[in-house]
């Protein structure tokens, strides 16, 4: 072996172990995640982070905390996560989760995964320039409530009275109800609104809705109602009440039909925003993103259970049909 070759080889051997050692001993990033209810969102976020090169146990620590549906626990959980000094703090589905995180820190970068009205809730200044230490993804899109009414009219022709289930404790509910009322007024429909604050109110709300003469029902998007989706679907079948829900989790739980945002891309996109921040971007400079894909899901089992024949036009428009 020539001396020059020997020096090159020795140099290579001396550099490679140092580079490998530095990679293996580099401090992993800490991503904290706060959720109001357990769901698939943290799973999808971690999946996307893994695709972007983050692996738990190597260069990623993923600290997940859930309030298990108890919103009063969110503030303390948010404080607890802030104390761990995460590189990015992510807020799961719902405005209350994002508000709890926002109140807990003004310095740690925050990414919210699904806030219906982030401007109205005071979380951001604008979609293009959110400001402060927070950005994220919103499922809200213009005229979505009107489109749900269009689906309902195809499902129940000549409908006049529509019942609405909503949780008034959710900040987004007020905006959604206002948009829904405007859409209903323009179509000559009457809304009968029923507020759900506890699970015990579901059955009485259905009974009251039937007494108003309502022949169908809409739900306003909310983590609390989502957590009760199976009970709501069961009562709808019992009362033979057609319902248009806001996302596919309801139809997968036995609900009749849903029209709304495909949430999976939202959570994956939120992970991509977190990645940008971990690579040096500032949340204030990252625009809040809105959905581009909506889906119509039909559950034919649920239709059969209430004796409803699904219109051919709706079946033709469906993105997915559960049989």
N, C-alpha and C positions, 0 to 999 in steps of 0.2 A: 504494500500500500504506500502510495506517495504521501509525503509529509503534509502537503496542502490538503489532500483528501482527508487525512487523519484529523487535522485541525477543524475542518468543516464538520466532520462527523461528531467530534467531541463538542463543538459549539452547538450543534443541533440537539444533542442529548442534554446539554445543560439548560437550554432554553425551554424545551418541551415540557419537562417536569414542572418547571416554575409556572408556565402558562396553565397547565392542567391543575396544579395546586391552587392557583389564584381563582380559577373558574369554580372549583369545588368548594372553596372556602368563602366565596363571595356571599355577602349577607342576602338571604332571600327577601323578596318584597312581601309585605304584609298587606293583604286585601281583606278588609273587614266588611261583613254583609249583614244588614239588619232587615228582618222580615216581620210583618204583622202576622201572617199566617204561613204555615208550611206549604210549599208548592214546588213546581218544577223550575222556577226562575233561577235559584242559585245553582241548580244542576246545569242549566243551559249556559249560565255565565261561566262556570268552571270549565265546561266543555269547550267553549270558545277560547278561553284563556289558554287552555292546553294546546289548542290548535295554533295559537299565537306564540307558543314556545315556553309557556309557564307550566311547571310540573310540581305538584305538591311533594314536599319532602326533599326537593332539590333547590329550586329557585323561587318557590312560592309557598307562602303560608296563607291559608284561607280560613278566616275566623268567622263562623256563621252563628248568628244568634236569632232566635225567633220569640215573638211575644205570644205565640200560640193562640192568636185571636183576641188577646186582651190588650186593647189599645192603651190602657193606662200604664202598661209596663214599658211602653216604647221609650219614654224620656230617660228612664234609668238605664235601660239597655244601651241606648245611644251614648250616654255618659260613660258607661263601662267600656264600650268599644273605643271611644276617644282616648281613654286612659292607656290603651295599648299602643297608642301612637302609630296607627296604620299609615301606609303610604297612600292608600286610597280607601275611602269609606263609601260603600255602596248602599243605597236605600232601595229595598224591595218594593213590590207592588203596593201602590196607594199613596195618597197625599199625606196622611198622618205619619207614615214612616219617614218621608222626606222632611216633614216639618220637625220631627223629633231630632233628626240628624242635624238639620240646619241650626236648631237651637243649641245643640251640644258643642258645635265648633264653628269658628269663623276663619280657621287657618288650614285645617286638613282638607285636601281636595275631596270633593263629594260628587258622586255620580248617582242620580236617581234613575230607576229603571222604568217607571210607569206612573206619571203624575198627570191626571186629567187636565187640570188648568193651573200650570205652574206660575203663570203671571198673576192670575186672580188670587192665588193662594199666597202671594208675596214671596215666593221662593226665588224667582228670577226677575230681572228687569225687562228683558225682551228675549225672544227666541234666538235672534242673531247674536246678541251680546248679553248673555245671562248675567255677567258681572260677578263680583265676589269670588267665592271658592267653590261654586257649584254649577254643574251642567247635567245633562241627561237626555232622556227620551220621553216623549209624551204620546199617548195613544189617541189623543183628541184630534179630530179632523172636522173641518167645516161641514155642516149639513148631515152629519152622520145620524142624528136623531130623526131627521126627515126621511132618510133612506130606510131606517127601521120601520117607520110608519108605512112607507111604500110596500115593504115586505108584508106587513100586517094586513094591508088592504088587499093584497093579492091572496093572502091566506084566508081572510074573512071578508068577502065583498060586502059593500054597503054598511060596514061597521060604523056605529055612531058614538058609542060610549066605550072608552078604553080605560081599564084600571092600570095604575102604575105603582110598582113596589120600589121604595127607595129608603136609604138610610140617611136621615138628615144630619147625622153626626159627621158625615164625610164632606169635606169642603167642596169637592167636585160636584156633589149632588145638586147643589143650588144652580150652578151653571147649566148642567145637563137638563134639569127640569125646565129651566127658562127656555132653552132651545127647543125642547120637546113641546112645550106649550105653544110657542110661536108656530111650529110646524103643524100642530094639531088645529090651531085657529085658522090657519090658511087653508086647511082641508075641510073645515066645518066639523071637526071632531071634538067631543067633550072628554076631558080627562078627569078621572077620579083618583086622587093620590092617597096612598096608604103608606104611612111611615113605619119602618121596622127598626127598632132600637135593640130588641132582644129576640131570641129565637122563639120565645113563648108567644110572640105576636103574629107568627106566620099563619097559623090556623084561623085565628079570628079575622085577619086581614082578608083571607080568601072568602070567608063567609060574608064579610061586609061588602066585598067587591061584587059578589053575586047579587046582593040585595039592591045595588045601585042600577042594575040592568046592564052592566058591562058584559060584553060577550068575548073579550080577549084581554090580554094583559101584556105590559112591557116592564122590563126591569131596568133600573138605572145602575150603571156600573159601580161596583163597590166591593172591597175585599170581604166585608162582613157577609153580604149576600152570596158571594162566591163560596164562602165556607159552608153555607147552608143549601148549596145547589141540589143535593140529593133530596132533602126534605121538601124543597120547593117543587121539584119535578114530580115527586110522589103525590103531593097535594093537587097539583095541576091535573094529574091523571085521575085522581079520585073525583075531582069536581068537573072533569071533562072540559078543562079550560085551556084554550090555545094560548101559548105564551111565546113571544119573540124575545130571546135573551140577547145579551151583548157579547158573549164570547163562547167559543166551542166547548169549554169545560162544562157548561151547563148541558149541552146536547150529549156529551160523552157520559154525563151522569144520569141520562134518561130524559132530558128536556126535549121539547119538540123541535125548535128551530132557533138558530142564532145567526146574527149578522153583526160583524164587527171586525176589529183589528186582529190579524194573526199575530199573537203575542211572541211567538218564538223568535222571530227576527229582531224584535225589540230588545229582548234580553241579550241576544248575541251582539247586537249593536252597542248596548251599554258596556259590554265587556271590551269592545274595541275602543270605546271612549276612555275606559280605564287604562287600557294599554297606552293610548296616546299620552295620558297624564304621567304614567310610569316612565315614559321616555322623554319627559320634560315639558310637555305642553301645559298651559295654564287653563283651568276650567273656565275662567272668565272669557277666554278667547275661543272656546269651542261652542259653536251654535247648538242649541237644543234641537233635536231631530224629531220629525213627525212621521207617522206611518205612510207607507206607499202601497201596502197590500191589505185588502179587506176580503173576508171570506163568508160565504153563506153555507151553513151546515144544516142538514135536514136529518132528523131521526125518524125513520118510517115506523119503527117499533112504537115510538111514542104517539105517532099519528093514529096507528091502529088501536092503541089503548084507549083513545078518546073518541074513536069512531069518525075520524076525519080523513077525507080523501085529499091527498096532497095535489094541488093544481099542477098540471103539466108544465106551465110556464115557470113555476118556482123550481121544479125538478130540473128543468133545462138550464136554469141559472146557477144551480148549486155547485159549489166547489167540492163538496164531499157529501155523500149520502150514507147514513148508518142504517143498515138493514137488519 
